[in-house]
């Protein structure tokens, strides 16, 4: 196409030079009229080719200049499905699960109030574990934290999702506001907790916290993790490690680690 345009332009320019002498003798308007009349087909063809060429080049430039952000935005963000209800069998044994001994969540006596911890039945506990089994497995795969620890700690700290700090600000691990946190906070029962936009954000923050503070535990079992969390001051009870281990063993959450 470029060669055709080039040849046509050379022809048009040559013709213009040849008629230069005549243009000096006759009026400019008359000469131009005669030239267009004699060469209208070639002029039209050249104009169409130039239009097509510049349009194609302009389209290419627009695509080259489009930012990754715009491309990502136009593609659309996939719907988050980590916290949707899924069968617990995806991460836990198919048999014996519902026959696990009934384990009461801790009394949380160190908080000084029982209003913050509603009575939670076995159905609520199993529903909670089923809901977050997949996200725990995904966080384990990415950060190396045992899924059993993620499930047991979130179950323990959120009272199976029934505690107000969980229902109101999506905090499933009772993560406190401190110097490490730059986000929003909310006060409950005299303590200030981190506020999250979603349940998933709470689980991811716990993973980041664990990665920073317990990198040495990579490959360790859930008992080592529970003791490390207690020694770090995580949790709000005096027997935090023991309570976490009992939850893992009672509900056989260690099956999710495999």
N, C-alpha and C positions, 0 to 999 in steps of 0.2 A: 504493500500500500504506500509505503514511504517513497519508493522509486516512482510510482505513478504520479504522486503529488509533486515530486521533484521535477519530473519531465513536464508536467502541465504548467508548473510555475515558470520553468525556463521558456516554454513556448509563449506564455502570456507576456513575460517580461521582454522577450525578443520582439514580439509583435508590437509592443508599446514603443520600443526603441526605433523600429522601422517606421512607425507612424509619427515619429517626433518631428520630422521635417514638415510633414503635412500639417501638423498641429500648429506650427508657427504661421502658416499661411491662412488656415481656416480657424474658425472659432473653436475653442476647447470643447464646448458642449456638443457641437456637431460631430467632432471627431470621435469623442467618447461614445456617442450614440451609435455611430457607424461601426465602431470596434465591437461594442457589445452585441449589436445585431448580427455581425458576422461570426462571432465566437461565443454565442450564448450557451451552446451545449458544453463546450470545454470549461467555460467559467462556472457553470452550474455544477458540473462533475467535480471540479477542484474544490468548490465551496463545500460540497457534501463530504468529500474526503477529509478536508480540514476539520470540519465539525465532528465527524466520527473520531478522528485521531485525538483531538483535544478532550473530547468527552471521556474517552477511554483512559487517557492519561490522568484526568482529574479524578476519576473513580479510583484509580490505583493509588493516588496520593492520599485520598481520604482514608482508604483502608490502612495504608502504612502509618498514618498519623493517629489512628484510633488507639486510645490507651488501653492497657490490660484491664484496668478497672471497669471501663465501659463494656469491654467484651465479656468480662465475668458477670457484670450486672445483667447484661442482655441475655446471657445463658440461663440465668435464674438460679437461685440457691436451693439445693435439695432440701426436702423437708426432713427435719430432725425426727428420728424414730427411736432413738436410744431409750427414751423413757416411756414408750408406749407399752401397754400390757402385753406380755408374751408368755408362753408356757414356761413354767419353771424348769421343766424337763430339759430345756436347752442347755442348762448349766448344772443341774443337780440330778441326783439319782432318780430313776423312775419309780423305784420301790422303797418302802420304808420311810419316805419323806414325811408323810402325814402322821406316821406312827411315832415320830420323834417325841421325846418327853416334853411335857409342857414346861416351858421356861418363862418365868416372869421377868420382865425387864426390870433393871435395878431400881431401887427406891430413890436414887439421886438425892440422898439426904444432905449432901454437902451444899446443895442449892438453897436449902432452908425453906423450900415451899413445894408442896405437892400439887398445887394448882397448875403448874407448868407442865405436868406429866400426867395426861389422862390415862385412865385404865384402858389397856390394850388387850384385845382378845387374840386367840390363835389365828382366827381367820384374817384379821388385819395384818398380823405379822407375816403370814404366808403370802398374802396379796402384795405386801411391800417387797418381799424378797423376789417374788415373781416379776414385779414391775422393773426392778433395777438389776436383775441378773445379767442382762445383756450389757448394760453400760459398765458393770463391774468387770466383766470379761474383756471388754474393749480397753478399759483403763489399764488392766493388768498387762495386756498385750503391748501397749504403748509405753508404759512406765515401769513395768516389772513389779508392781505392788500386788500381792496376793488378792485375788478377787474375794476370797473369804474374809480378809481383813476389811476390804471396802464395804462389803455387805454387812458384816457384823457391826462395824463402827457406826455406819449410817443408821442401821436398825436401832442400835443402842442410843445414839445421840439424838435421834429424831423421834424416839418412841414410836417407831414404825410409821413415821410420817404424820403423827397426830399432835406432836408438840407445836405450840404456837410459833416458836421461832422458825419452824419448818413451813407451816401453813401460811404464815404471813410474809416471810422474806426468803423463802426457798433455801434456808440454811439446814442441810441435812446432817452436818457434822458438828454443829454448835461451834463453828469456827469463830473465835473472838476477833474483835477489831484491835489491832496493835500497830506498831511502827511499820510492819511489813505490808499493811493493807492501805491502799489509796482510794478504795471505793466507798460506797454509802454504808452507813451503819444504822442500827436500831437497838434501843435498849429494852431488855426484858428482865423482869425480876432482879433489877439492880445490876445486870451485866449487859455489856454492849457487844452485839454480834454483827458479823458481816451480812450485808444484804445482797442477794443475787437476783438476776433477772429470770433465772430458770433453775430447775432442779439439776439439769446437766451442768450448768456453770458451777454449782456447788460441788459436784463430784470432781470436776476438772480442777478446781482450786485445791481440793484435798490431795489430788494426785500431784500437783505442783509443789504443794507444801511437803509432802512425803518425799518427793524426789530431791528436794533441797536439803532436808534434814536427815534423811535416812538412806543416802546413796550407798552407804556401807552395807546395807541389808539386802542388796540385790542377790537373789537366789536363796535367801533365808526362808524358813518356814513361818507359818502364822504365829506360832508361840513367840518366836524371837521378835516379830513385829509388834505383837501386843505388849510385850515387856518394854520394848524401846519407846513406844508411844507413851506408856505410863511414866517411864523415867524422864521423858521430855516434858512431862507436865500436861500432856494431852488428856482430855477427859475431865469429868467433874465429880468423880467418885474416888474413894480411897483404894478400892480394889478393881480399878479399871481393867488391868490386864486379865485378871481372873474372870471377870464378867464377860469380856470379849471372847476368851478361850472357851468358856462354857457355852456361849451362843454358837460359836463355830462348830463345836462338837455336838451340841444338842440338835442343831438343824443340819448337821453334816455339810456345812458350807465349804469344807475343804475340797469337796468333789468339784467345785467350780474352779479350783486352782489347776486342774489337770487339763 
